[in-house]
Amino acid sequence: MRYRKDNIWYNLAYVTVSPLVNWTVAQRIKRSIKHAIVVENVLNLTEFSEVPKIKIERKNKFEYILKIQNISNKHDVIKMSHLALSGSLRGRLERFELSQGHDVNGGNFIEFQVNDVLKNWQFRPSKISDFKNDFGIIKIDNRLSVDITKSSHFVISGSTGTGKSTLFLSLLAQMLYFRNGKSKPDLFIVDFKNGELARLAKQSNLPKNHFSDGVNGSELLNIFENIDDLMNERQRKQLNKRSFTVTSEHDGFSPVYVVLEEFGSGIALQDKKTQEAIKKYIAKIAMQGRSSLVCLVILSQQASVQGTGLTSAVIDQMSNKFLMGQTTPTQRTYLMSGFDLPDKAWAKGSGKGYYYSDDLLVPYEFTGAFPADEMADDWLFKVLKSEINAIYR
């Protein structure tokens, strides 16, 4: 009867007393997690004495922090138990799910973020300063971020009208904000489509030798030769350092971004010698760029070898993969092999899609950033133009 009475009391508190609401929700989450561990045995425990300690803290109105004690021989099981725990939690409380766990307190506890799935996590910037984050951190939405010092390369795929361009422009606006001391970021654009990125390059202070529309083969090669020289120079500086743990951030480097729009279809127009040379440069950036903070960004309407121009070996080096809108099984296999879902689950409207990286077990469903402005793309264009002009004064 005590369990039943507590539930009734909880429901009364939930309606009438705001401070008790948060305490109540936290305790209900904790109790549901304990039920999953003890009764459902999601951790495959063999002895009751193995049951770990559980702690719950409120982070904000929509998020809680769950900590589960690390126990012998169960570290990896606990760390990767977020899907099983989320399933149990959603079955009892419906609105919450867990993120993948990570070690805290010197490895004594494994921490999970408990998120309210009813909250809209979309990133809605309204002023330029909204794009300013800690060095290297890129917001995908208000729940998930990427550290480009560890995961440098991006592939963004989606047909016209899926919100691919708005997503990319909002990511680029954050990327160009990074400063490492007096060092400023660098940007190279190859827009085979000759669209909005070409317009941005021509209407801003971006140096002429940092942009190509892909028509002139020698001009295109010159850009990649300059990028290769820059990357080689950074690598030489790093090799002269005595520390084995040296990073591009510690060397005072700011990121270099190499943005390729519709590379797959555009490179096919070049002669074979030029194609082979450029593809070698791209493969080198994909495989060695992270250490020197040279980031490759591929934009393509189709997720395929023909669309991106990238072989599976290069795609495997791309840390951050985005699929926007409705896609085919072939496209999903190309970017997110092994994680296919029924077509109905993947069919998304404008601005919606899936993100996948090496740190995730399954693709993450998200709604792309959209500025709080009626003319979103125009506003983003002005933001990016001002940021580029500030870099190349």
Secondary structure as the mmCIF struct_conf table of DSSP 4:
data_model
#
loop_
_struct_conf.conf_type_id
_struct_conf.id
_struct_conf.beg_label_comp_id
_struct_conf.beg_label_asym_id
_struct_conf.beg_label_seq_id
_struct_conf.end_label_comp_id
_struct_conf.end_label_asym_id
_struct_conf.end_label_seq_id
HELX_RH_AL_P HELX_RH_AL_P1 ARG A 2 THR A 16
HELX_RH_AL_P HELX_RH_AL_P2 SER A 18 VAL A 38
TURN_TY1_P TURN_TY1_P1 VAL A 39 VAL A 39
BEND BEND1 GLU A 40 GLU A 40
TURN_TY1_P TURN_TY1_P2 VAL A 42 LEU A 43
BEND BEND2 THR A 46 GLU A 47
HELX_RH_3T_P HELX_RH_3T_P1 PHE A 48 GLU A 50
HELX_LH_PP_P HELX_LH_PP_P1 VAL A 51 LYS A 53
STRN STRN1 ILE A 54 ARG A 58
BEND BEND3 ASN A 60 PHE A 62
STRN STRN2 GLU A 63 GLN A 69
TURN_TY1_P TURN_TY1_P3 SER A 72 ASN A 73
HELX_RH_AL_P HELX_RH_AL_P3 HIS A 75 LYS A 79
TURN_TY1_P TURN_TY1_P4 MET A 80 SER A 81
HELX_RH_AL_P HELX_RH_AL_P4 HIS A 82 LEU A 93
BEND BEND4 GLU A 94 ARG A 95
STRN STRN3 PHE A 96 LEU A 98
HELX_LH_PP_P HELX_LH_PP_P2 SER A 99 GLY A 101
STRN STRN4 HIS A 102 VAL A 104
HELX_RH_3T_P HELX_RH_3T_P2 ASN A 105 GLY A 107
TURN_TY1_P TURN_TY1_P5 ASN A 108 ASN A 108
STRN STRN5 PHE A 109 ASP A 116
TURN_TY1_P TURN_TY1_P6 VAL A 117 LEU A 118
BEND BEND5 LYS A 119 LYS A 119
BEND BEND6 LYS A 127 LYS A 127
HELX_RH_3T_P HELX_RH_3T_P3 ILE A 128 PHE A 131
BEND BEND7 ASP A 134 ASP A 134
TURN_TY1_P TURN_TY1_P7 PHE A 135 GLY A 136
STRN STRN6 ILE A 137 LYS A 139
BEND BEND8 ILE A 140 ARG A 143
STRN STRN7 SER A 145 ASP A 147
TURN_TY1_P TURN_TY1_P8 ILE A 148 LYS A 150
BEND BEND9 SER A 151 SER A 151
STRN STRN8 PHE A 154 SER A 157
TURN_TY1_P TURN_TY1_P9 THR A 160 GLY A 161
BEND BEND10 THR A 162 GLY A 163
HELX_RH_AL_P HELX_RH_AL_P5 LYS A 164 MET A 175
TURN_TY1_P TURN_TY1_P10 LEU A 176 TYR A 177
STRN STRN9 ASN A 180 ASN A 180
TURN_TY1_P TURN_TY1_P11 GLY A 181 LYS A 182
STRN STRN10 SER A 183 SER A 183
STRN STRN11 ASP A 186 ASP A 191
TURN_TY1_P TURN_TY1_P12 PHE A 192 LYS A 193
BEND BEND11 GLY A 195 GLY A 195
HELX_RH_AL_P HELX_RH_AL_P6 GLU A 196 GLN A 203
BEND BEND12 SER A 204 SER A 204
HELX_RH_3T_P HELX_RH_3T_P4 LYS A 208 HIS A 210
STRN STRN12 PHE A 211 SER A 212
BEND BEND13 GLY A 214 GLY A 214
HELX_RH_AL_P HELX_RH_AL_P7 GLY A 217 LEU A 239
TURN_TY1_P TURN_TY1_P13 ASN A 240 ASN A 240
BEND BEND14 ARG A 242 ARG A 242
TURN_TY1_P TURN_TY1_P14 PHE A 244 THR A 245
TURN_TY1_P TURN_TY1_P15 SER A 248 GLY A 252
HELX_LH_PP_P HELX_LH_PP_P3 PHE A 253 PRO A 255
STRN STRN13 VAL A 256 GLU A 261
BEND BEND15 GLU A 262 GLU A 262
HELX_RH_AL_P HELX_RH_AL_P8 PHE A 263 ILE A 267
TURN_TY1_P TURN_TY1_P16 ALA A 268 LEU A 269
BEND BEND16 GLN A 270 GLN A 270
HELX_RH_AL_P HELX_RH_AL_P9 LYS A 272 GLN A 288
TURN_TY1_P TURN_TY1_P17 GLY A 289 GLY A 289
HELX_RH_3T_P HELX_RH_3T_P5 ARG A 290 SER A 292
TURN_TY1_P TURN_TY1_P18 LEU A 293 LEU A 293
STRN STRN14 VAL A 294 SER A 300
BEND BEND17 GLN A 301 GLN A 302
BEND BEND18 SER A 304 SER A 304
HELX_RH_AL_P HELX_RH_AL_P10 VAL A 305 THR A 308
HELX_RH_AL_P HELX_RH_AL_P11 SER A 312 ILE A 315
TURN_TY1_P TURN_TY1_P19 ASP A 316 GLN A 317
STRN STRN15 ASN A 320 MET A 324
BEND BEND19 GLY A 325 GLN A 326
HELX_RH_AL_P HELX_RH_AL_P12 PRO A 329 LEU A 335
BEND BEND20 MET A 336 MET A 336
TURN_TY1_P TURN_TY1_P20 SER A 337 GLY A 338
HELX_RH_AL_P HELX_RH_AL_P13 ASP A 343 TRP A 346
TURN_TY1_P TURN_TY1_P21 SER A 350 GLY A 351
STRN STRN16 LYS A 352 SER A 357
TURN_TY1_P TURN_TY1_P22 ASP A 358 ASP A 359
BEND BEND21 LEU A 361 VAL A 362
HELX_LH_PP_P HELX_LH_PP_P4 PRO A 363 PRO A 363
STRN STRN17 TYR A 364 THR A 367
BEND BEND22 ALA A 372 MET A 375
HELX_RH_AL_P HELX_RH_AL_P14 ALA A 376 ILE A 391
#
